[in-house]
Amino acid sequence: MPAVALLFAAARAEYQKYSPVLWRPAADPLDRHTLLVDHLIDDPDTIALVEEGCDGALIGTPRGDGYLIDDFTVRPPAQWSGLGRQLLRAFLAAIETGSVVTVVSAQRDIPKVSMLSEENVALAREWWTVELAAQVKSVHAADGNQAEIIEAPPVYDPGGPVAMTQCWMARPRDSTY
């Protein structure tokens, strides 16, 4: 698990460049994420795939009528078209046909987003974050979008609550893998 946590830590460091507040690491994020990965993998319904050399990993956790894939990365990024695709296809082959699969990715993670698109994964929603003063209790998003105030996951420390409107999520258009 430490090697997997290091792999995900490298991905978080890259994402921090895209959104420095939301993805600001908490104190000891590696220890926290190692514990989280251990906890997720202990769930018998979680599907975890790790490439033998630990150059790629995907963790899919049960959510509602399907799975959430939040932790999914490869290194180097050029591996998305090969190893990333293989991990995604292996995951989809392991789940029940018709399950909704939500894949979280940064919009600026172009190699990952490109691979998802090539695999006929449709963009369902995008997320946008806003820094908030600690005393703010509610927000309203423009254009009829929903917004909610959330606490950051324990591996991050944005310095307080953040407002998230919509979510960058994807689901397969065709589950015939």
Stockholm file with secondary structure:
# STOCKHOLM 1.0

chainA/1-177         MPAVALLFAAARAEYQKYSPVLWRPAADPLDRHTLLVDHLIDDPDTIALVEEGCDGALIGTPRGDGYLIDDFTVRPPAQWSGLGRQLLRAFLAAIETGSVVTVVSAQRDIPKVSMLSEENVALAREWWTVELAAQVKSVHAADGNQAEIIEAPPVYDPGGPVAMTQCWMARPRDSTY
#=GR chainA/1-177 SS CHHHHHHHHHHHHHHHHHCTTTTCBCSSHHHHHHHHHHHHHHSTTCEEEECTTSSEEEEEEEETTEEEEEEEEESSGGGGGTHHHHHHHHHHHHSCTTCEEEECCCTTCHHHHHHHHHTTEEEEECCEEEECCTTCCCCCCGGGCCEEEECCCTTBCCSSCEEEESCCEEEESCCCC
#=GC SS_cons         CHHHHHHHHHHHHHHHHHCTTTTCBCSSHHHHHHHHHHHHHHSTTCEEEECTTSSEEEEEEEETTEEEEEEEEESSGGGGGTHHHHHHHHHHHHSCTTCEEEECCCTTCHHHHHHHHHTTEEEEECCEEEECCTTCCCCCCGGGCCEEEECCCTTBCCSSCEEEESCCEEEESCCCC
//
